[in-house]
Amino acid sequence: MNIQTLMMKTLTPFIMALMMPFLLLSGCTVGPDFKEPAIIAPESYRTEVEVTEEMVDLKWWKLFEDPSLVSLVKTALENNKDLKIAISRIEQARATVGFTRADQYPRLDVDAGAFSGNNNSGYRSADTNSTIYLAAPLSWEVDFWGRYRRSTEAARAELMASEYGLKTVQLTLVAEVVSGYYQLLDYHQRLTISKETLESRIGSLDIIQQRFDQGIITGLDVNQAQIQREIAAAAIPLYQRSIAKTENALSILVGRLPGAINTRETIEGLQPPDVPLGMPANLLEHRPDIIEAKYQLKAQTEYIGVAEAMRWPGFSLTGALGVASTELGSVAIDGGIWSVGGKMLGPVFDFSKNKRRVEIEEQKLQQRLYQFEYTVLNAFREVEDALIEITSYREELAATARQQKAAKNANKLSKQRYDRGVSSYLEVLETERALFSADLQLSELRQQYLNAYVGLYKALGGGWADKELEKTNQEAQ
């Protein structure tokens, strides 16, 4: 009898024996099923704003119409190291799904060996026995209680969580880049103001020095003018340092060595784009961190089922099919070998260890639920904070602009009064200090106003593409 005939003859009962459990056992699943957490969203925001029917998902940083900014964000999305770590975690989660799912199916191995000797079950035999064999053992633990199905669903949920975790990292990264960019523009503007102020005060000091040399004024005016000159001079290295550190931080965000960052010339004249502000309930669908927390909650629900299944007996089947010979040097096969077996193993008394395992997973689920609820509450807080920042900064910016205009006019008038000898130099000093302070404050407020819009876009969860994510999610199923 040749090998092919022998294996075909023994294969049929072997397969039937192993496939019988598939036909007879449909199995069940223990443990709780995931339910969408109930979240009550507010009907409106505290701050009075005009809302749209639906939030528009768009790459909002392009609305600022700044090519340098768009290029910076694009580079960051391609090269940022935290983003690459998040992408790697997705691939790890995807591999984990396949790794976990494999436990649901039978496992086929290969087993081969050869031995010769006179040892017969611990006793010396008069004859020398030789055996050579080749077999394909197959084992399968029947997932009767849904342990492996639950594990696979948990792995899928964690994959989905990692997908939305990536979107959270992307959203945070873009917001940090845009925010840092406007901070850099602000520092450049304040450096320009400081240099112009220094140049103006050097000119004023020269005039005052000439008047002192002619005996028209006292040395006190000279000293006061010198103080003002040095105040402006000291501001220059301060903002140069701030520019360098901000550029270094932005360089790291875009994934390159610290260096200069190309920007537009000034922060003046920049106007923030309109924000498509949806209803509060829409926030639950657009914030990737909320969706990520929901999938983490789902994964933990499945782990309770895994722990619950471990409290019940497990059923496993084993089998083997192969050939064997009693002659090591012979190529002839004496006959086929096969075996089929089953085993049940379950806990009887384990000092409530398995019960406590379930309780541990239930408490983890409670923690996940609290984390989800906190994420939702924090999301609404961030939106409300951004809205009030926009409203208040707009009012503060308008008031400071009027203050700066008045300070500029007061400084002009005070110099004219001083030149005519109507007032002391102290009046000029006060108006110069007020103007310098107003100029710096106005630049900073412009930056804060723009970044309030950045914070709102981030809080609303905008800037990532639903269609791309849905495609990725379908591939993961």
C-alpha positions as CSV (number, residue, x, y, z in Angstrom):
1,M,0.0,0.0,0.0
2,N,1.5,3.4,-1.0
3,I,1.5,6.5,1.1
4,Q,-1.2,8.3,-0.9
5,T,-3.7,5.5,-0.6
6,L,-2.9,5.0,3.1
7,M,-3.4,8.7,4.0
8,M,-6.7,8.9,1.9
9,K,-8.0,5.9,3.7
10,T,-7.4,7.2,7.1
11,L,-8.1,10.9,6.4
12,T,-11.9,10.6,6.1
13,P,-12.7,9.3,9.7
14,F,-10.0,11.7,11.1
15,I,-11.6,14.8,9.5
16,M,-15.1,13.7,10.4
17,A,-14.1,13.2,14.1
18,L,-12.5,16.6,14.3
19,M,-15.3,18.4,12.4
20,M,-18.1,16.9,14.4
21,P,-17.8,19.5,17.2
22,F,-18.1,22.3,14.6
23,L,-21.4,20.8,13.5
24,L,-22.8,20.0,17.0
25,L,-21.6,22.9,19.0
26,S,-22.7,26.4,18.0
27,G,-21.3,27.7,21.3
28,C,-22.5,30.6,23.4
29,T,-20.9,33.8,24.7
30,V,-20.9,34.7,28.4
31,G,-20.4,38.1,29.9
32,P,-22.0,41.5,29.2
33,D,-22.5,42.9,25.7
34,F,-21.4,46.5,25.0
35,K,-24.0,49.2,25.2
36,E,-23.5,52.7,24.0
37,P,-23.0,55.0,27.1
38,A,-25.8,57.4,27.6
39,I,-24.5,61.0,27.3
40,I,-26.8,64.0,27.7
41,A,-25.4,66.9,25.7
42,P,-26.4,70.5,26.5
43,E,-28.9,72.0,24.1
44,S,-26.8,75.1,23.5
45,Y,-23.5,76.6,24.5
46,R,-23.2,79.1,27.4
47,T,-21.7,81.7,25.1
48,E,-24.2,83.1,22.6
49,V,-23.0,82.0,19.2
50,E,-24.6,81.2,15.8
51,V,-24.6,77.4,15.2
52,T,-24.9,75.5,12.0
53,E,-26.9,72.4,11.2
54,E,-23.8,70.3,10.8
55,M,-20.1,70.8,11.6
56,V,-18.0,70.9,8.4
57,D,-15.0,68.7,8.6
58,L,-12.1,70.5,6.9
59,K,-8.4,71.2,7.0
60,W,-9.1,74.5,8.9
61,W,-5.5,75.7,9.0
62,K,-5.7,76.4,5.2
63,L,-8.4,79.0,5.9
64,F,-5.8,81.3,7.4
65,E,-4.5,81.6,3.8
66,D,-0.8,81.6,4.8
67,P,1.4,79.4,2.5
68,S,4.2,79.3,5.1
69,L,1.8,78.0,7.8
70,V,0.2,75.4,5.4
71,S,3.7,74.1,4.4
72,L,4.7,73.9,8.1
73,V,1.6,71.8,9.0
74,K,2.1,69.5,6.0
75,T,5.7,68.8,7.0
76,A,4.7,68.1,10.6
77,L,2.0,65.6,9.5
78,E,4.6,63.8,7.4
79,N,7.6,63.8,9.8
80,N,6.5,64.3,13.4
81,K,7.8,61.5,15.6
82,D,4.9,61.3,18.0
83,L,2.7,60.8,14.9
84,K,4.9,58.0,13.6
85,I,4.7,56.3,17.1
86,A,0.9,56.6,16.9
87,I,0.9,55.0,13.4
88,S,3.1,52.2,14.6
89,R,0.7,51.5,17.4
90,I,-2.1,51.1,14.8
91,E,0.0,48.5,13.0
92,Q,0.7,46.8,16.3
93,A,-3.1,46.8,17.1
94,R,-3.9,45.4,13.7
95,A,-1.4,42.6,14.2
96,T,-2.9,41.9,17.6
97,V,-6.3,41.3,16.0
98,G,-4.9,38.6,13.7
99,F,-2.8,37.1,16.6
100,T,-5.9,36.9,18.9
101,R,-8.3,35.7,16.2
102,A,-6.0,32.7,15.4
103,D,-6.9,31.2,18.8
104,Q,-10.4,30.5,17.6
105,Y,-9.3,27.9,15.0
106,P,-7.6,24.5,15.0
107,R,-3.8,24.4,15.1
108,L,-1.9,22.0,12.8
109,D,1.7,21.2,13.6
110,V,4.3,18.7,12.3
111,D,5.9,16.0,14.5
112,A,8.7,13.7,13.3
113,G,11.2,11.5,15.0
114,A,13.3,8.4,15.0
115,F,14.8,6.3,17.7
116,S,16.4,2.9,18.2
117,G,17.3,0.8,21.3
118,N,16.4,-2.0,23.6
119,N,14.5,0.0,26.2
120,N,11.0,-1.2,26.5
121,S,9.0,0.9,29.0
122,G,11.8,1.0,31.4
123,Y,12.9,-2.7,31.0
124,R,15.7,-4.1,28.9
125,S,14.4,-5.9,25.8
126,A,16.2,-8.8,24.1
127,D,15.6,-7.2,20.7
128,T,16.6,-3.9,19.3
129,N,13.6,-1.8,18.3
130,S,13.7,0.9,15.7
131,T,11.0,3.4,14.8
132,I,10.7,6.3,12.4
133,Y,7.5,8.4,12.1
134,L,6.1,11.5,10.5
135,A,2.8,12.9,11.8
136,A,0.6,16.0,11.6
137,P,-0.9,16.6,15.0
138,L,-3.9,18.9,15.2
139,S,-5.3,20.6,18.3
140,W,-8.3,22.8,18.9
141,E,-9.8,24.3,22.0
142,V,-13.5,24.7,21.3
143,D,-14.5,28.3,22.0
144,F,-17.7,27.1,23.7
145,W,-18.1,30.1,26.1
146,G,-16.9,32.7,23.6
147,R,-13.5,33.4,25.3
148,Y,-11.6,33.8,22.1
149,R,-14.4,35.6,20.3
150,R,-14.5,38.1,23.1
151,S,-10.7,38.5,23.0
152,T,-10.9,39.1,19.2
153,E,-13.7,41.7,19.6
154,A,-11.6,43.4,22.3
155,A,-8.6,43.5,20.0
156,R,-10.8,45.0,17.2
157,A,-12.1,47.6,19.6
158,E,-8.5,48.5,20.6
159,L,-7.6,48.8,17.0
160,M,-10.4,51.2,16.4
161,A,-9.3,53.1,19.5
162,S,-5.8,53.4,18.2
163,E,-7.2,54.7,14.8
164,Y,-8.9,57.5,16.6
165,G,-6.0,57.9,18.9
166,L,-4.0,58.7,15.8
167,K,-6.5,61.4,14.8
168,T,-6.3,62.8,18.3
169,V,-2.5,63.1,17.9
170,Q,-2.9,64.7,14.5
171,L,-5.4,67.2,15.8
172,T,-3.2,68.1,18.8
173,L,-0.1,68.3,16.5
174,V,-1.8,70.7,14.0
175,A,-3.0,72.9,16.8
176,E,0.4,73.0,18.4
177,V,2.1,73.9,15.1
178,V,-0.4,76.7,14.3
179,S,-0.4,78.0,17.8
180,G,3.4,78.0,17.8
181,Y,3.5,79.7,14.5
182,Y,1.4,82.6,15.7
183,Q,3.4,82.8,18.9
184,L,6.5,83.2,16.6
185,L,4.8,85.9,14.6
186,D,4.0,87.7,17.8
187,Y,7.6,87.6,19.0
188,H,8.8,88.8,15.7
189,Q,6.4,91.7,15.9
190,R,7.4,92.6,19.5
191,L,11.1,92.4,18.4
192,T,10.3,94.9,15.6
193,I,8.5,97.2,18.1
194,S,11.5,97.0,20.5
195,K,14.0,97.9,17.7
196,E,11.9,100.8,16.5
197,T,11.4,102.0,20.0
198,L,15.1,101.8,20.7
199,E,15.9,103.7,17.5
200,S,13.4,106.4,18.5
201,R,14.8,106.7,22.0
202,I,18.4,106.9,20.8
203,G,17.3,109.9,18.7
204,S,15.5,111.5,21.6
205,L,18.6,110.9,23.8
206,D,20.8,112.7,21.3
207,I,18.5,115.7,21.3
208,I,18.3,115.8,25.1
209,Q,22.1,115.4,25.3
210,Q,22.6,118.4,23.0
211,R,20.2,120.5,25.2
212,F,22.0,119.5,28.3
213,D,25.4,120.4,26.7
214,Q,23.9,123.9,25.9
215,G,22.7,124.2,29.6
216,I,19.0,124.3,28.6
217,I,18.0,121.2,30.8
218,T,19.4,119.4,33.8
219,G,21.2,116.1,33.9
220,L,18.1,114.4,35.3
221,D,16.4,114.5,31.9
222,V,19.5,112.9,30.3
223,N,19.5,110.1,32.9
224,Q,15.8,109.5,32.4
225,A,16.2,109.3,28.7
226,Q,19.1,106.9,29.1
227,I,16.9,104.7,31.3
228,Q,14.2,104.5,28.6
229,R,16.8,103.7,26.0
230,E,18.1,100.8,28.0
231,I,14.6,99.5,28.7
232,A,14.0,99.2,25.0
233,A,17.5,97.8,24.4
234,A,16.9,95.1,27.1
235,A,13.7,94.0,25.3
236,I,15.6,93.1,22.1
237,P,17.6,90.1,23.4
238,L,14.5,89.0,25.4
239,Y,12.5,88.6,22.2
240,Q,15.4,87.3,20.2
241,R,15.7,84.5,22.8
242,S,12.0,83.8,22.6
243,I,12.1,83.7,18.8
244,A,14.9,81.2,18.9
245,K,13.3,78.9,21.4
246,T,9.9,79.0,19.6
247,E,11.7,78.1,16.3
248,N,13.4,75.2,18.0
249,A,10.2,73.9,19.4
250,L,8.5,74.2,16.0
251,S,11.4,72.5,14.3
252,I,11.0,69.5,16.6
253,L,7.2,69.4,15.9
254,V,7.9,69.2,12.2
255,G,10.5,66.5,12.7
256,R,13.7,68.2,11.9
257,L,16.8,69.7,13.7
258,P,16.4,73.0,15.4
259,G,16.6,75.9,13.0
260,A,15.0,79.0,11.5
261,I,11.3,78.9,10.5
262,N,10.0,80.7,7.5
263,T,7.0,83.0,8.3
264,R,5.0,85.8,6.9
265,E,6.3,89.3,7.7
266,T,4.0,90.4,10.4
267,I,1.0,89.4,12.5
268,E,-0.8,92.6,11.8
269,G,-3.8,92.5,9.6
270,L,-4.4,88.7,10.1
271,Q,-8.1,87.9,10.5
272,P,-9.3,84.5,11.8
273,P,-11.7,82.5,9.5
274,D,-15.3,81.8,10.4
275,V,-15.8,78.6,12.4
276,P,-18.5,76.1,11.3
277,L,-19.9,75.6,14.8
278,G,-22.3,72.7,15.0
279,M,-24.7,71.9,17.8
280,P,-23.3,70.6,21.1
281,A,-24.5,67.0,20.3
282,N,-22.3,67.0,17.2
283,L,-19.3,67.3,19.3
284,L,-19.7,63.6,20.4
285,E,-19.3,62.6,16.8
286,H,-16.4,64.8,15.8
287,R,-14.1,64.7,18.8
288,P,-11.7,61.7,18.1
289,D,-10.7,61.5,21.7
290,I,-14.4,60.9,22.7
291,I,-14.7,58.1,20.1
292,E,-11.4,56.7,21.2
293,A,-12.6,56.5,24.8
294,K,-15.8,54.8,23.6
295,Y,-13.9,52.0,21.9
296,Q,-11.7,51.6,24.9
297,L,-14.8,51.2,26.9
298,K,-16.1,48.6,24.4
299,A,-12.8,46.7,24.6
300,Q,-12.9,46.5,28.4
301,T,-16.5,45.2,28.2
302,E,-15.3,42.3,26.1
303,Y,-12.5,41.6,28.6
304,I,-15.2,40.9,31.2
305,G,-16.5,38.2,29.0
306,V,-13.1,36.7,28.6
307,A,-12.7,36.6,32.4
308,E,-16.2,35.2,32.8
309,A,-15.5,32.4,30.3
310,M,-12.5,31.3,32.3
311,R,-14.8,30.3,35.2
312,W,-16.3,27.5,33.0
313,P,-14.8,24.2,31.8
314,G,-12.8,24.2,28.6
315,F,-13.1,21.6,25.9
316,S,-10.2,20.7,23.6
317,L,-9.8,18.2,20.8
318,T,-6.6,16.6,19.6
319,G,-5.8,14.4,16.6
320,A,-2.9,13.2,14.6
321,L,-2.4,11.7,11.2
322,G,0.9,10.3,9.8
323,V,3.0,7.4,8.8
324,A,5.5,5.2,10.6
325,S,8.1,2.5,10.0
326,T,10.0,0.1,12.2
327,E,13.1,0.1,9.9
328,L,15.3,3.2,10.1
329,G,17.1,2.4,6.9
330,S,14.0,1.4,4.9
331,V,12.0,3.7,2.7
332,A,9.0,1.4,2.9
333,I,6.1,2.5,5.1
334,D,4.6,-0.1,7.4
335,G,1.3,1.7,7.8
336,G,-0.5,4.9,8.7
337,I,-1.0,6.2,12.3
338,W,-3.9,8.3,13.5
339,S,-5.5,9.3,16.8
340,V,-8.5,11.4,17.9
341,G,-9.1,12.5,21.5
342,G,-10.9,15.0,23.6
343,K,-10.5,16.6,27.0
344,M,-12.4,18.7,29.4
345,L,-10.7,20.8,32.0
346,G,-12.5,23.2,34.4
347,P,-12.0,24.9,37.8
348,V,-13.5,23.3,40.8
349,F,-12.1,25.1,43.8
350,D,-9.6,27.9,43.3
351,F,-10.3,30.1,46.3
352,S,-12.5,32.4,44.2
353,K,-9.6,33.4,42.0
354,N,-11.6,33.3,38.7
355,K,-14.4,35.2,40.4
356,R,-12.0,37.9,41.5
357,R,-10.7,38.1,38.0
358,V,-14.1,39.0,36.8
359,E,-14.5,41.6,39.5
360,I,-11.1,43.1,38.5
361,E,-12.3,43.5,34.9
362,E,-15.6,45.0,36.1
363,Q,-13.8,47.6,38.1
364,K,-11.6,48.4,35.1
365,L,-14.8,48.8,33.1
366,Q,-16.0,51.3,35.7
367,Q,-12.8,53.2,35.4
368,R,-13.1,53.3,31.6
369,L,-16.6,54.6,32.0
370,Y,-15.5,57.4,34.3
371,Q,-12.7,58.2,31.9
372,F,-15.2,58.4,29.0
373,E,-17.5,60.6,30.9
374,Y,-14.6,62.9,31.9
375,T,-13.4,63.1,28.3
376,V,-16.9,64.2,27.2
377,L,-17.2,66.8,30.0
378,N,-13.7,68.1,29.2
379,A,-14.6,68.4,25.5
380,F,-17.6,70.6,26.3
381,R,-15.4,72.6,28.7
382,E,-12.7,73.2,26.0
383,V,-15.4,74.4,23.6
384,E,-16.9,76.8,26.1
385,D,-13.4,78.1,27.1
386,A,-12.5,78.7,23.5
387,L,-15.8,80.5,22.8
388,I,-15.4,82.8,25.8
389,E,-11.7,83.4,24.8
390,I,-12.8,84.5,21.3
391,T,-15.4,86.9,22.6
392,S,-13.3,88.4,25.4
393,Y,-10.1,88.7,23.3
394,R,-12.1,90.4,20.6
395,E,-13.3,93.0,23.0
396,E,-9.9,93.3,24.7
397,L,-8.2,93.7,21.4
398,A,-10.5,96.5,20.3
399,A,-10.0,98.3,23.6
400,T,-6.2,97.9,23.4
401,A,-6.2,99.2,19.8
402,R,-8.0,102.3,21.0
403,Q,-5.5,102.6,23.9
404,Q,-2.6,102.3,21.6
405,K,-4.0,105.0,19.3
406,A,-4.5,107.3,22.2
407,A,-1.0,106.6,23.6
408,K,0.5,107.4,20.3
409,N,-1.3,110.7,20.1
410,A,-0.4,111.5,23.7
411,N,3.2,110.8,23.1
412,K,3.2,113.1,20.1
413,L,1.6,115.9,22.1
414,S,3.8,115.5,25.2
415,K,6.9,115.8,23.0
416,Q,5.5,119.0,21.5
417,R,4.7,120.4,24.9
418,Y,8.2,119.5,26.2
419,D,9.9,121.1,23.2
420,R,8.0,124.3,23.9
421,G,8.9,124.1,27.6
422,V,5.3,123.8,28.7
423,S,5.8,120.4,30.5
424,S,8.7,118.5,32.1
425,Y,10.3,115.4,30.6
426,L,8.5,113.3,33.1
427,E,5.3,113.7,31.0
428,V,7.2,112.5,27.9
429,L,8.5,109.5,29.9
430,E,5.0,108.5,31.0
431,T,3.6,108.6,27.4
432,E,6.6,106.7,26.0
433,R,6.2,104.0,28.5
434,A,2.4,103.8,27.9
435,L,3.0,103.6,24.1
436,F,5.7,101.0,24.3
437,S,3.5,98.9,26.6
438,A,0.4,99.3,24.4
439,D,2.3,98.3,21.3
440,L,3.6,95.1,22.9
441,Q,0.3,94.3,24.4
442,L,-1.5,94.8,21.1
443,S,0.8,92.3,19.4
444,E,0.3,89.8,22.1
445,L,-3.5,90.1,22.0
446,R,-3.5,89.6,18.3
447,Q,-1.7,86.3,18.8
448,Q,-4.0,85.3,21.6
449,Y,-7.0,86.1,19.6
450,L,-5.9,84.0,16.7
451,N,-4.9,81.2,18.9
452,A,-8.3,81.3,20.5
453,Y,-9.7,80.2,17.1
454,V,-7.1,77.5,16.9
455,G,-8.3,76.3,20.3
456,L,-11.9,76.3,19.1
457,Y,-11.1,74.3,16.0
458,K,-9.2,71.8,18.2
459,A,-12.0,71.6,20.7
460,L,-14.5,71.0,18.0
461,G,-12.4,68.1,16.7
462,G,-12.1,69.4,13.2
463,G,-9.4,68.7,10.6
464,W,-9.5,64.9,10.1
465,A,-11.3,63.1,7.2
466,D,-14.2,60.8,8.1
467,K,-14.1,59.1,4.7
468,E,-10.5,58.1,5.0
469,L,-11.1,56.8,8.5
470,E,-14.2,54.8,7.5
471,K,-12.1,53.1,4.7
472,T,-9.4,52.2,7.2
473,N,-12.0,50.9,9.6
474,Q,-13.6,48.7,7.0
475,E,-10.3,47.1,6.2
476,A,-9.7,46.3,9.8
477,Q,-13.0,44.4,10.1
